[in-house]
Amino acid sequence: MPDASTVPSEQTIRDWLIERVAFYTERAPDAVDPDVQIVELGLDSVYALNLCGDIEDEFGFEVEPTLGWDHPTVNAITAFLIGELGRR
């Protein structure tokens, strides 16, 4: 888990999420609009769960499997992660 001195920037987290969503939806990263719901981009429930695992691996804390529904856009997930990382 990153400590306060190594918490990634908001842009770094957003770019990482865009890359992951692009990978799972088989599209170019520049085709992922961070304000569009990830289900509209083609991220199904299986890939949404995989994304949760990726987040846990990358940031070192557990997230709920409903993350993609509770925070349905890349920007919403980014804001959630910034908030969580700021508490650690």
PyMOL Python script that loads the backbone (N, CA, C, O; Angstrom):
from pymol import cmd

cmd.read_pdbstr("""\
ATOM      1  N   MET A   1       0.843  -1.184   0.000  1.00  0.00           N
ATOM      2  CA  MET A   1       0.000   0.000   0.000  1.00  0.00           C
ATOM      3  C   MET A   1       0.880   1.236   0.000  1.00  0.00           C
ATOM      4  O   MET A   1       1.862   1.289   0.742  1.00  0.00           O
ATOM      5  N   PRO A   2       0.553   2.234  -0.817  1.00  0.00           N
ATOM      6  CA  PRO A   2       1.351   3.447  -0.831  1.00  0.00           C
ATOM      7  C   PRO A   2       1.196   4.197   0.487  1.00  0.00           C
ATOM      8  O   PRO A   2       0.111   4.218   1.068  1.00  0.00           O
ATOM      9  N   ASP A   3       2.292   4.818   0.965  1.00  0.00           N
ATOM     10  CA  ASP A   3       2.153   5.682   2.136  1.00  0.00           C
ATOM     11  C   ASP A   3       1.887   7.106   1.642  1.00  0.00           C
ATOM     12  O   ASP A   3       1.874   7.367   0.439  1.00  0.00           O
ATOM     13  N   ALA A   4       1.679   8.004   2.575  1.00  0.00           N
ATOM     14  CA  ALA A   4       1.282   9.373   2.214  1.00  0.00           C
ATOM     15  C   ALA A   4       2.265  10.037   1.256  1.00  0.00           C
ATOM     16  O   ALA A   4       1.868  10.858   0.430  1.00  0.00           O
ATOM     17  N   SER A   5       3.545   9.687   1.362  1.00  0.00           N
ATOM     18  CA  SER A   5       4.536  10.310   0.488  1.00  0.00           C
ATOM     19  C   SER A   5       4.554   9.710  -0.914  1.00  0.00           C
ATOM     20  O   SER A   5       5.134  10.291  -1.832  1.00  0.00           O
ATOM     21  N   THR A   6       3.927   8.561  -1.080  1.00  0.00           N
ATOM     22  CA  THR A   6       3.944   7.909  -2.394  1.00  0.00           C
ATOM     23  C   THR A   6       2.555   7.744  -2.998  1.00  0.00           C
ATOM     24  O   THR A   6       2.388   7.003  -3.966  1.00  0.00           O
ATOM     25  N   VAL A   7       1.554   8.427  -2.438  1.00  0.00           N
ATOM     26  CA  VAL A   7       0.207   8.343  -2.997  1.00  0.00           C
ATOM     27  C   VAL A   7       0.241   8.945  -4.392  1.00  0.00           C
ATOM     28  O   VAL A   7       0.689  10.077  -4.574  1.00  0.00           O
ATOM     29  N   PRO A   8      -0.234   8.187  -5.382  1.00  0.00           N
ATOM     30  CA  PRO A   8      -0.217   8.706  -6.750  1.00  0.00           C
ATOM     31  C   PRO A   8      -1.136   9.921  -6.898  1.00  0.00           C
ATOM     32  O   PRO A   8      -2.091  10.096  -6.142  1.00  0.00           O
ATOM     33  N   SER A   9      -0.825  10.741  -7.876  1.00  0.00           N
ATOM     34  CA  SER A   9      -1.656  11.909  -8.147  1.00  0.00           C
ATOM     35  C   SER A   9      -2.997  11.480  -8.736  1.00  0.00           C
ATOM     36  O   SER A   9      -3.158  10.359  -9.217  1.00  0.00           O
ATOM     37  N   GLU A  10      -3.937  12.391  -8.684  1.00  0.00           N
ATOM     38  CA  GLU A  10      -5.255  12.132  -9.278  1.00  0.00           C
ATOM     39  C   GLU A  10      -5.110  11.784 -10.759  1.00  0.00           C
ATOM     40  O   GLU A  10      -5.757  10.853 -11.240  1.00  0.00           O
ATOM     41  N   GLN A  11      -4.278  12.514 -11.479  1.00  0.00           N
ATOM     42  CA  GLN A  11      -4.090  12.247 -12.907  1.00  0.00           C
ATOM     43  C   GLN A  11      -3.460  10.876 -13.140  1.00  0.00           C
ATOM     44  O   GLN A  11      -3.840  10.172 -14.076  1.00  0.00           O
ATOM     45  N   THR A  12      -2.505  10.495 -12.302  1.00  0.00           N
ATOM     46  CA  THR A  12      -1.872   9.183 -12.435  1.00  0.00           C
ATOM     47  C   THR A  12      -2.899   8.070 -12.241  1.00  0.00           C
ATOM     48  O   THR A  12      -2.917   7.091 -12.987  1.00  0.00           O
ATOM     49  N   ILE A  13      -3.754   8.231 -11.230  1.00  0.00           N
ATOM     50  CA  ILE A  13      -4.793   7.228 -10.981  1.00  0.00           C
ATOM     51  C   ILE A  13      -5.763   7.184 -12.143  1.00  0.00           C
ATOM     52  O   ILE A  13      -6.114   6.102 -12.612  1.00  0.00           O
ATOM     53  N   ARG A  14      -6.206   8.348 -12.621  1.00  0.00           N
ATOM     54  CA  ARG A  14      -7.150   8.402 -13.743  1.00  0.00           C
ATOM     55  C   ARG A  14      -6.539   7.736 -14.986  1.00  0.00           C
ATOM     56  O   ARG A  14      -7.204   6.948 -15.659  1.00  0.00           O
ATOM     57  N   ASP A  15      -5.287   8.051 -15.282  1.00  0.00           N
ATOM     58  CA  ASP A  15      -4.635   7.459 -16.458  1.00  0.00           C
ATOM     59  C   ASP A  15      -4.526   5.945 -16.315  1.00  0.00           C
ATOM     60  O   ASP A  15      -4.745   5.213 -17.281  1.00  0.00           O
ATOM     61  N   TRP A  16      -4.189   5.471 -15.119  1.00  0.00           N
ATOM     62  CA  TRP A  16      -4.092   4.031 -14.875  1.00  0.00           C
ATOM     63  C   TRP A  16      -5.450   3.360 -15.082  1.00  0.00           C
ATOM     64  O   TRP A  16      -5.541   2.308 -15.715  1.00  0.00           O
ATOM     65  N   LEU A  17      -6.511   3.982 -14.539  1.00  0.00           N
ATOM     66  CA  LEU A  17      -7.856   3.425 -14.724  1.00  0.00           C
ATOM     67  C   LEU A  17      -8.272   3.415 -16.185  1.00  0.00           C
ATOM     68  O   LEU A  17      -8.862   2.444 -16.660  1.00  0.00           O
ATOM     69  N   ILE A  18      -7.969   4.479 -16.891  1.00  0.00           N
ATOM     70  CA  ILE A  18      -8.290   4.529 -18.319  1.00  0.00           C
ATOM     71  C   ILE A  18      -7.587   3.402 -19.054  1.00  0.00           C
ATOM     72  O   ILE A  18      -8.185   2.749 -19.910  1.00  0.00           O
ATOM     73  N   GLU A  19      -6.332   3.169 -18.729  1.00  0.00           N
ATOM     74  CA  GLU A  19      -5.586   2.064 -19.367  1.00  0.00           C
ATOM     75  C   GLU A  19      -6.246   0.718 -19.091  1.00  0.00           C
ATOM     76  O   GLU A  19      -6.371  -0.109 -19.994  1.00  0.00           O
ATOM     77  N   ARG A  20      -6.673   0.493 -17.838  1.00  0.00           N
ATOM     78  CA  ARG A  20      -7.299  -0.781 -17.475  1.00  0.00           C
ATOM     79  C   ARG A  20      -8.639  -0.942 -18.188  1.00  0.00           C
ATOM     80  O   ARG A  20      -8.925  -2.008 -18.734  1.00  0.00           O
ATOM     81  N   VAL A  21      -9.460   0.104 -18.188  1.00  0.00           N
ATOM     82  CA  VAL A  21     -10.758   0.033 -18.868  1.00  0.00           C
ATOM     83  C   VAL A  21     -10.547  -0.172 -20.365  1.00  0.00           C
ATOM     84  O   VAL A  21     -11.271  -0.946 -20.991  1.00  0.00           O
ATOM     85  N   ALA A  22      -9.579   0.504 -20.935  1.00  0.00           N
ATOM     86  CA  ALA A  22      -9.276   0.328 -22.361  1.00  0.00           C
ATOM     87  C   ALA A  22      -8.879  -1.117 -22.643  1.00  0.00           C
ATOM     88  O   ALA A  22      -9.319  -1.702 -23.633  1.00  0.00           O
ATOM     89  N   PHE A  23      -8.058  -1.685 -21.786  1.00  0.00           N
ATOM     90  CA  PHE A  23      -7.636  -3.079 -21.954  1.00  0.00           C
ATOM     91  C   PHE A  23      -8.846  -4.009 -21.948  1.00  0.00           C
ATOM     92  O   PHE A  23      -9.000  -4.838 -22.845  1.00  0.00           O
ATOM     93  N   TYR A  24      -9.697  -3.873 -20.944  1.00  0.00           N
ATOM     94  CA  TYR A  24     -10.845  -4.778 -20.813  1.00  0.00           C
ATOM     95  C   TYR A  24     -11.901  -4.575 -21.895  1.00  0.00           C
ATOM     96  O   TYR A  24     -12.600  -5.519 -22.262  1.00  0.00           O
ATOM     97  N   THR A  25     -12.022  -3.367 -22.402  1.00  0.00           N
ATOM     98  CA  THR A  25     -13.036  -3.104 -23.428  1.00  0.00           C
ATOM     99  C   THR A  25     -12.461  -3.143 -24.840  1.00  0.00           C
ATOM    100  O   THR A  25     -13.162  -2.877 -25.816  1.00  0.00           O
ATOM    101  N   GLU A  26     -11.179  -3.478 -24.933  1.00  0.00           N
ATOM    102  CA  GLU A  26     -10.498  -3.616 -26.224  1.00  0.00           C
ATOM    103  C   GLU A  26     -10.647  -2.369 -27.090  1.00  0.00           C
ATOM    104  O   GLU A  26     -11.055  -2.432 -28.250  1.00  0.00           O
ATOM    105  N   ARG A  27     -10.302  -1.236 -26.485  1.00  0.00           N
ATOM    106  CA  ARG A  27     -10.327   0.027 -27.218  1.00  0.00           C
ATOM    107  C   ARG A  27      -9.077   0.818 -26.871  1.00  0.00           C
ATOM    108  O   ARG A  27      -8.384   0.510 -25.901  1.00  0.00           O
ATOM    109  N   ALA A  28      -8.800   1.813 -27.647  1.00  0.00           N
ATOM    110  CA  ALA A  28      -7.648   2.674 -27.381  1.00  0.00           C
ATOM    111  C   ALA A  28      -7.934   3.517 -26.134  1.00  0.00           C
ATOM    112  O   ALA A  28      -9.076   3.921 -25.911  1.00  0.00           O
ATOM    113  N   PRO A  29      -6.911   3.785 -25.325  1.00  0.00           N
ATOM    114  CA  PRO A  29      -7.127   4.611 -24.139  1.00  0.00           C
ATOM    115  C   PRO A  29      -7.768   5.967 -24.454  1.00  0.00           C
ATOM    116  O   PRO A  29      -8.571   6.469 -23.668  1.00  0.00           O
ATOM    117  N   ASP A  30      -7.419   6.553 -25.587  1.00  0.00           N
ATOM    118  CA  ASP A  30      -8.012   7.857 -25.907  1.00  0.00           C
ATOM    119  C   ASP A  30      -9.485   7.753 -26.305  1.00  0.00           C
ATOM    120  O   ASP A  30     -10.150   8.771 -26.495  1.00  0.00           O
ATOM    121  N   ALA A  31      -9.995   6.522 -26.430  1.00  0.00           N
ATOM    122  CA  ALA A  31     -11.419   6.312 -26.715  1.00  0.00           C
ATOM    123  C   ALA A  31     -12.225   6.090 -25.435  1.00  0.00           C
ATOM    124  O   ALA A  31     -13.435   5.870 -25.495  1.00  0.00           O
ATOM    125  N   VAL A  32     -11.564   6.145 -24.285  1.00  0.00           N
ATOM    126  CA  VAL A  32     -12.244   5.986 -23.000  1.00  0.00           C
ATOM    127  C   VAL A  32     -12.507   7.374 -22.422  1.00  0.00           C
ATOM    128  O   VAL A  32     -11.588   8.064 -21.980  1.00  0.00           O
ATOM    129  N   ASP A  33     -13.770   7.763 -22.435  1.00  0.00           N
ATOM    130  CA  ASP A  33     -14.178   9.048 -21.859  1.00  0.00           C
ATOM    131  C   ASP A  33     -14.367   8.831 -20.358  1.00  0.00           C
ATOM    132  O   ASP A  33     -15.211   8.027 -19.962  1.00  0.00           O
ATOM    133  N   PRO A  34     -13.605   9.526 -19.515  1.00  0.00           N
ATOM    134  CA  PRO A  34     -13.690   9.286 -18.079  1.00  0.00           C
ATOM    135  C   PRO A  34     -15.007   9.722 -17.441  1.00  0.00           C
ATOM    136  O   PRO A  34     -15.239   9.452 -16.262  1.00  0.00           O
ATOM    137  N   ASP A  35     -15.875  10.393 -18.206  1.00  0.00           N
ATOM    138  CA  ASP A  35     -17.180  10.803 -17.692  1.00  0.00           C
ATOM    139  C   ASP A  35     -18.323   9.913 -18.165  1.00  0.00           C
ATOM    140  O   ASP A  35     -19.470  10.121 -17.770  1.00  0.00           O
ATOM    141  N   VAL A  36     -18.024   8.926 -19.005  1.00  0.00           N
ATOM    142  CA  VAL A  36     -19.043   7.992 -19.493  1.00  0.00           C
ATOM    143  C   VAL A  36     -19.064   6.782 -18.569  1.00  0.00           C
ATOM    144  O   VAL A  36     -18.020   6.302 -18.128  1.00  0.00           O
ATOM    145  N   GLN A  37     -20.268   6.296 -18.283  1.00  0.00           N
ATOM    146  CA  GLN A  37     -20.375   5.127 -17.413  1.00  0.00           C
ATOM    147  C   GLN A  37     -19.618   3.951 -18.021  1.00  0.00           C
ATOM    148  O   GLN A  37     -19.694   3.695 -19.223  1.00  0.00           O
ATOM    149  N   ILE A  38     -18.887   3.244 -17.165  1.00  0.00           N
ATOM    150  CA  ILE A  38     -18.046   2.158 -17.666  1.00  0.00           C
ATOM    151  C   ILE A  38     -18.860   1.048 -18.313  1.00  0.00           C
ATOM    152  O   ILE A  38     -18.357   0.369 -19.208  1.00  0.00           O
ATOM    153  N   VAL A  39     -20.099   0.845 -17.888  1.00  0.00           N
ATOM    154  CA  VAL A  39     -20.927  -0.165 -18.556  1.00  0.00           C
ATOM    155  C   VAL A  39     -21.264   0.271 -19.974  1.00  0.00           C
ATOM    156  O   VAL A  39     -21.385  -0.569 -20.865  1.00  0.00           O
ATOM    157  N   GLU A  40     -21.416   1.570 -20.193  1.00  0.00           N
ATOM    158  CA  GLU A  40     -21.674   2.076 -21.546  1.00  0.00           C
ATOM    159  C   GLU A  40     -20.444   1.913 -22.438  1.00  0.00           C
ATOM    160  O   GLU A  40     -20.563   1.853 -23.662  1.00  0.00           O
ATOM    161  N   LEU A  41     -19.270   1.841 -21.822  1.00  0.00           N
ATOM    162  CA  LEU A  41     -18.037   1.618 -22.576  1.00  0.00           C
ATOM    163  C   LEU A  41     -17.846   0.138 -22.907  1.00  0.00           C
ATOM    164  O   LEU A  41     -16.961  -0.223 -23.684  1.00  0.00           O
ATOM    165  N   GLY A  42     -18.684  -0.716 -22.310  1.00  0.00           N
ATOM    166  CA  GLY A  42     -18.601  -2.143 -22.591  1.00  0.00           C
ATOM    167  C   GLY A  42     -17.975  -2.970 -21.490  1.00  0.00           C
ATOM    168  O   GLY A  42     -17.674  -4.144 -21.706  1.00  0.00           O
ATOM    169  N   LEU A  43     -17.768  -2.395 -20.313  1.00  0.00           N
ATOM    170  CA  LEU A  43     -17.189  -3.145 -19.203  1.00  0.00           C
ATOM    171  C   LEU A  43     -18.308  -3.940 -18.538  1.00  0.00           C
ATOM    172  O   LEU A  43     -19.163  -3.371 -17.858  1.00  0.00           O
ATOM    173  N   ASP A  44     -18.299  -5.261 -18.738  1.00  0.00           N
ATOM    174  CA  ASP A  44     -19.341  -6.097 -18.151  1.00  0.00           C
ATOM    175  C   ASP A  44     -18.997  -6.448 -16.711  1.00  0.00           C
ATOM    176  O   ASP A  44     -17.958  -6.038 -16.194  1.00  0.00           O
ATOM    177  N   SER A  45     -19.876  -7.208 -16.069  1.00  0.00           N
ATOM    178  CA  SER A  45     -19.700  -7.500 -14.641  1.00  0.00           C
ATOM    179  C   SER A  45     -18.439  -8.304 -14.359  1.00  0.00           C
ATOM    180  O   SER A  45     -17.800  -8.095 -13.328  1.00  0.00           O
ATOM    181  N   VAL A  46     -18.070  -9.208 -15.239  1.00  0.00           N
ATOM    182  CA  VAL A  46     -16.851  -9.999 -15.036  1.00  0.00           C
ATOM    183  C   VAL A  46     -15.628  -9.090 -15.069  1.00  0.00           C
ATOM    184  O   VAL A  46     -14.760  -9.178 -14.201  1.00  0.00           O
ATOM    185  N   TYR A  47     -15.562  -8.221 -16.066  1.00  0.00           N
ATOM    186  CA  TYR A  47     -14.425  -7.315 -16.158  1.00  0.00           C
ATOM    187  C   TYR A  47     -14.445  -6.278 -15.045  1.00  0.00           C
ATOM    188  O   TYR A  47     -13.386  -5.837 -14.598  1.00  0.00           O
ATOM    189  N   ALA A  48     -15.626  -5.882 -14.588  1.00  0.00           N
ATOM    190  CA  ALA A  48     -15.707  -4.949 -13.462  1.00  0.00           C
ATOM    191  C   ALA A  48     -15.116  -5.590 -12.209  1.00  0.00           C
ATOM    192  O   ALA A  48     -14.444  -4.917 -11.428  1.00  0.00           O
ATOM    193  N   LEU A  49     -15.361  -6.878 -12.011  1.00  0.00           N
ATOM    194  CA  LEU A  49     -14.751  -7.593 -10.878  1.00  0.00           C
ATOM    195  C   LEU A  49     -13.243  -7.702 -11.060  1.00  0.00           C
ATOM    196  O   LEU A  49     -12.486  -7.554 -10.100  1.00  0.00           O
ATOM    197  N   ASN A  50     -12.812  -7.959 -12.279  1.00  0.00           N
ATOM    198  CA  ASN A  50     -11.371  -7.996 -12.549  1.00  0.00           C
ATOM    199  C   ASN A  50     -10.735  -6.643 -12.254  1.00  0.00           C
ATOM    200  O   ASN A  50      -9.634  -6.579 -11.707  1.00  0.00           O
ATOM    201  N   LEU A  51     -11.421  -5.564 -12.614  1.00  0.00           N
ATOM    202  CA  LEU A  51     -10.924  -4.227 -12.330  1.00  0.00           C
ATOM    203  C   LEU A  51     -10.777  -4.017 -10.821  1.00  0.00           C
ATOM    204  O   LEU A  51      -9.808  -3.405 -10.371  1.00  0.00           O
ATOM    205  N   CYS A  52     -11.730  -4.519 -10.047  1.00  0.00           N
ATOM    206  CA  CYS A  52     -11.620  -4.427  -8.582  1.00  0.00           C
ATOM    207  C   CYS A  52     -10.353  -5.128  -8.109  1.00  0.00           C
ATOM    208  O   CYS A  52      -9.632  -4.604  -7.259  1.00  0.00           O
ATOM    209  N   GLY A  53     -10.080  -6.302  -8.652  1.00  0.00           N
ATOM    210  CA  GLY A  53      -8.853  -7.014  -8.294  1.00  0.00           C
ATOM    211  C   GLY A  53      -7.611  -6.243  -8.688  1.00  0.00           C
ATOM    212  O   GLY A  53      -6.632  -6.206  -7.943  1.00  0.00           O
ATOM    213  N   ASP A  54      -7.650  -5.628  -9.858  1.00  0.00           N
ATOM    214  CA  ASP A  54      -6.517  -4.805 -10.304  1.00  0.00           C
ATOM    215  C   ASP A  54      -6.286  -3.644  -9.339  1.00  0.00           C
ATOM    216  O   ASP A  54      -5.148  -3.335  -8.988  1.00  0.00           O
ATOM    217  N   ILE A  55      -7.372  -3.006  -8.916  1.00  0.00           N
ATOM    218  CA  ILE A  55      -7.275  -1.882  -7.984  1.00  0.00           C
ATOM    219  C   ILE A  55      -6.675  -2.358  -6.667  1.00  0.00           C
ATOM    220  O   ILE A  55      -5.799  -1.701  -6.105  1.00  0.00           O
ATOM    221  N   GLU A  56      -7.142  -3.489  -6.183  1.00  0.00           N
ATOM    222  CA  GLU A  56      -6.610  -4.033  -4.923  1.00  0.00           C
ATOM    223  C   GLU A  56      -5.118  -4.323  -5.043  1.00  0.00           C
ATOM    224  O   GLU A  56      -4.346  -4.017  -4.135  1.00  0.00           O
ATOM    225  N   ASP A  57      -4.718  -4.911  -6.160  1.00  0.00           N
ATOM    226  CA  ASP A  57      -3.300  -5.211  -6.379  1.00  0.00           C
ATOM    227  C   ASP A  57      -2.463  -3.939  -6.493  1.00  0.00           C
ATOM    228  O   ASP A  57      -1.369  -3.855  -5.936  1.00  0.00           O
ATOM    229  N   GLU A  58      -2.980  -2.963  -7.210  1.00  0.00           N
ATOM    230  CA  GLU A  58      -2.229  -1.734  -7.476  1.00  0.00           C
ATOM    231  C   GLU A  58      -2.115  -0.831  -6.239  1.00  0.00           C
ATOM    232  O   GLU A  58      -1.065  -0.242  -5.982  1.00  0.00           O
ATOM    233  N   PHE A  59      -3.212  -0.735  -5.483  1.00  0.00           N
ATOM    234  CA  PHE A  59      -3.260   0.248  -4.409  1.00  0.00           C
ATOM    235  C   PHE A  59      -3.218  -0.351  -3.002  1.00  0.00           C
ATOM    236  O   PHE A  59      -3.114   0.377  -2.015  1.00  0.00           O
ATOM    237  N   GLY A  60      -3.299  -1.676  -2.917  1.00  0.00           N
ATOM    238  CA  GLY A  60      -3.070  -2.347  -1.645  1.00  0.00           C
ATOM    239  C   GLY A  60      -4.191  -2.303  -0.631  1.00  0.00           C
ATOM    240  O   GLY A  60      -3.939  -2.438   0.566  1.00  0.00           O
ATOM    241  N   PHE A  61      -5.415  -2.119  -1.073  1.00  0.00           N
ATOM    242  CA  PHE A  61      -6.538  -2.224  -0.144  1.00  0.00           C
ATOM    243  C   PHE A  61      -7.731  -2.811  -0.888  1.00  0.00           C
ATOM    244  O   PHE A  61      -7.845  -2.710  -2.109  1.00  0.00           O
ATOM    245  N   GLU A  62      -8.612  -3.425  -0.112  1.00  0.00           N
ATOM    246  CA  GLU A  62      -9.759  -4.127  -0.673  1.00  0.00           C
ATOM    247  C   GLU A  62     -10.864  -3.138  -1.029  1.00  0.00           C
ATOM    248  O   GLU A  62     -11.128  -2.183  -0.298  1.00  0.00           O
ATOM    249  N   VAL A  63     -11.502  -3.389  -2.168  1.00  0.00           N
ATOM    250  CA  VAL A  63     -12.664  -2.584  -2.570  1.00  0.00           C
ATOM    251  C   VAL A  63     -13.863  -3.513  -2.736  1.00  0.00           C
ATOM    252  O   VAL A  63     -13.713  -4.708  -2.993  1.00  0.00           O
ATOM    253  N   GLU A  64     -15.024  -2.954  -2.587  1.00  0.00           N
ATOM    254  CA  GLU A  64     -16.257  -3.727  -2.746  1.00  0.00           C
ATOM    255  C   GLU A  64     -16.424  -4.151  -4.203  1.00  0.00           C
ATOM    256  O   GLU A  64     -16.049  -3.407  -5.108  1.00  0.00           O
ATOM    257  N   PRO A  65     -16.982  -5.335  -4.437  1.00  0.00           N
ATOM    258  CA  PRO A  65     -17.194  -5.786  -5.814  1.00  0.00           C
ATOM    259  C   PRO A  65     -18.208  -4.927  -6.575  1.00  0.00           C
ATOM    260  O   PRO A  65     -18.316  -5.031  -7.797  1.00  0.00           O
ATOM    261  N   THR A  66     -18.937  -4.094  -5.867  1.00  0.00           N
ATOM    262  CA  THR A  66     -19.910  -3.194  -6.508  1.00  0.00           C
ATOM    263  C   THR A  66     -19.312  -1.840  -6.862  1.00  0.00           C
ATOM    264  O   THR A  66     -20.039  -0.913  -7.221  1.00  0.00           O
ATOM    265  N   LEU A  67     -18.005  -1.722  -6.763  1.00  0.00           N
ATOM    266  CA  LEU A  67     -17.330  -0.443  -7.012  1.00  0.00           C
ATOM    267  C   LEU A  67     -17.779   0.209  -8.318  1.00  0.00           C
ATOM    268  O   LEU A  67     -18.071   1.405  -8.341  1.00  0.00           O
ATOM    269  N   GLY A  68     -17.838  -0.558  -9.397  1.00  0.00           N
ATOM    270  CA  GLY A  68     -18.194  -0.019 -10.702  1.00  0.00           C
ATOM    271  C   GLY A  68     -19.628   0.452 -10.805  1.00  0.00           C
ATOM    272  O   GLY A  68     -19.962   1.245 -11.685  1.00  0.00           O
ATOM    273  N   TRP A  69     -20.469  -0.022  -9.922  1.00  0.00           N
ATOM    274  CA  TRP A  69     -21.857   0.426  -9.919  1.00  0.00           C
ATOM    275  C   TRP A  69     -22.038   1.577  -8.950  1.00  0.00           C
ATOM    276  O   TRP A  69     -22.828   2.489  -9.196  1.00  0.00           O
ATOM    277  N   ASP A  70     -21.299   1.533  -7.840  1.00  0.00           N
ATOM    278  CA  ASP A  70     -21.363   2.621  -6.865  1.00  0.00           C
ATOM    279  C   ASP A  70     -20.672   3.884  -7.379  1.00  0.00           C
ATOM    280  O   ASP A  70     -21.060   5.000  -7.035  1.00  0.00           O
ATOM    281  N   HIS A  71     -19.656   3.694  -8.200  1.00  0.00           N
ATOM    282  CA  HIS A  71     -18.863   4.788  -8.785  1.00  0.00           C
ATOM    283  C   HIS A  71     -18.738   4.464 -10.275  1.00  0.00           C
ATOM    284  O   HIS A  71     -17.739   3.884 -10.699  1.00  0.00           O
ATOM    285  N   PRO A  72     -19.746   4.834 -11.070  1.00  0.00           N
ATOM    286  CA  PRO A  72     -19.885   4.271 -12.418  1.00  0.00           C
ATOM    287  C   PRO A  72     -19.024   4.851 -13.539  1.00  0.00           C
ATOM    288  O   PRO A  72     -19.138   4.405 -14.681  1.00  0.00           O
ATOM    289  N   THR A  73     -18.173   5.823 -13.251  1.00  0.00           N
ATOM    290  CA  THR A  73     -17.308   6.373 -14.295  1.00  0.00           C
ATOM    291  C   THR A  73     -15.860   6.320 -13.827  1.00  0.00           C
ATOM    292  O   THR A  73     -15.590   6.148 -12.639  1.00  0.00           O
ATOM    293  N   VAL A  74     -14.947   6.468 -14.751  1.00  0.00           N
ATOM    294  CA  VAL A  74     -13.531   6.525 -14.388  1.00  0.00           C
ATOM    295  C   VAL A  74     -13.289   7.686 -13.428  1.00  0.00           C
ATOM    296  O   VAL A  74     -12.558   7.539 -12.449  1.00  0.00           O
ATOM    297  N   ASN A  75     -13.894   8.831 -13.701  1.00  0.00           N
ATOM    298  CA  ASN A  75     -13.699   9.982 -12.812  1.00  0.00           C
ATOM    299  C   ASN A  75     -14.266   9.722 -11.421  1.00  0.00           C
ATOM    300  O   ASN A  75     -13.675  10.144 -10.426  1.00  0.00           O
ATOM    301  N   ALA A  76     -15.398   9.037 -11.339  1.00  0.00           N
ATOM    302  CA  ALA A  76     -15.982   8.720 -10.032  1.00  0.00           C
ATOM    303  C   ALA A  76     -15.111   7.724  -9.270  1.00  0.00           C
ATOM    304  O   ALA A  76     -14.920   7.870  -8.062  1.00  0.00           O
ATOM    305  N   ILE A  77     -14.588   6.729  -9.951  1.00  0.00           N
ATOM    306  CA  ILE A  77     -13.696   5.763  -9.300  1.00  0.00           C
ATOM    307  C   ILE A  77     -12.421   6.476  -8.855  1.00  0.00           C
ATOM    308  O   ILE A  77     -11.914   6.224  -7.762  1.00  0.00           O
ATOM    309  N   THR A  78     -11.909   7.358  -9.697  1.00  0.00           N
ATOM    310  CA  THR A  78     -10.713   8.124  -9.345  1.00  0.00           C
ATOM    311  C   THR A  78     -10.940   8.909  -8.062  1.00  0.00           C
ATOM    312  O   THR A  78     -10.105   8.872  -7.157  1.00  0.00           O
ATOM    313  N   ALA A  79     -12.050   9.615  -7.973  1.00  0.00           N
ATOM    314  CA  ALA A  79     -12.361  10.412  -6.780  1.00  0.00           C
ATOM    315  C   ALA A  79     -12.466   9.506  -5.553  1.00  0.00           C
ATOM    316  O   ALA A  79     -11.971   9.855  -4.482  1.00  0.00           O
ATOM    317  N   PHE A  80     -13.098   8.360  -5.701  1.00  0.00           N
ATOM    318  CA  PHE A  80     -13.205   7.410  -4.595  1.00  0.00           C
ATOM    319  C   PHE A  80     -11.821   6.967  -4.139  1.00  0.00           C
ATOM    320  O   PHE A  80     -11.527   6.967  -2.944  1.00  0.00           O
ATOM    321  N   LEU A  81     -10.971   6.588  -5.093  1.00  0.00           N
ATOM    322  CA  LEU A  81      -9.632   6.110  -4.741  1.00  0.00           C
ATOM    323  C   LEU A  81      -8.798   7.204  -4.078  1.00  0.00           C
ATOM    324  O   LEU A  81      -8.076   6.928  -3.120  1.00  0.00           O
ATOM    325  N   ILE A  82      -8.883   8.428  -4.568  1.00  0.00           N
ATOM    326  CA  ILE A  82      -8.165   9.547  -3.945  1.00  0.00           C
ATOM    327  C   ILE A  82      -8.606   9.688  -2.488  1.00  0.00           C
ATOM    328  O   ILE A  82      -7.779   9.864  -1.594  1.00  0.00           O
ATOM    329  N   GLY A  83      -9.911   9.610  -2.264  1.00  0.00           N
ATOM    330  CA  GLY A  83     -10.423   9.710  -0.902  1.00  0.00           C
ATOM    331  C   GLY A  83      -9.922   8.586  -0.012  1.00  0.00           C
ATOM    332  O   GLY A  83      -9.526   8.819   1.130  1.00  0.00           O
ATOM    333  N   GLU A  84      -9.940   7.375  -0.533  1.00  0.00           N
ATOM    334  CA  GLU A  84      -9.479   6.229   0.260  1.00  0.00           C
ATOM    335  C   GLU A  84      -7.981   6.301   0.530  1.00  0.00           C
ATOM    336  O   GLU A  84      -7.535   6.035   1.646  1.00  0.00           O
ATOM    337  N   LEU A  85      -7.219   6.653  -0.471  1.00  0.00           N
ATOM    338  CA  LEU A  85      -5.762   6.716  -0.304  1.00  0.00           C
ATOM    339  C   LEU A  85      -5.366   7.832   0.662  1.00  0.00           C
ATOM    340  O   LEU A  85      -4.369   7.722   1.376  1.00  0.00           O
ATOM    341  N   GLY A  86      -6.159   8.906   0.675  1.00  0.00           N
ATOM    342  CA  GLY A  86      -5.884  10.005   1.583  1.00  0.00           C
ATOM    343  C   GLY A  86      -6.112   9.666   3.039  1.00  0.00           C
ATOM    344  O   GLY A  86      -5.586  10.329   3.932  1.00  0.00           O
ATOM    345  N   ARG A  87      -6.908   8.617   3.277  1.00  0.00           N
ATOM    346  CA  ARG A  87      -7.201   8.188   4.651  1.00  0.00           C
ATOM    347  C   ARG A  87      -6.167   7.216   5.200  1.00  0.00           C
ATOM    348  O   ARG A  87      -6.175   6.915   6.393  1.00  0.00           O
ATOM    349  N   ARG A  88      -5.310   6.739   4.378  1.00  0.00           N
ATOM    350  CA  ARG A  88      -4.374   5.688   4.800  1.00  0.00           C
ATOM    351  C   ARG A  88      -3.053   6.252   5.225  1.00  0.00           C
ATOM    352  O   ARG A  88      -2.156   5.501   5.609  1.00  0.00           O
TER     353      ARG A  88
END
""", "prot")
cmd.dss("prot")
cmd.show_as("cartoon", "prot")
cmd.util.cbc("prot")
cmd.orient("prot")
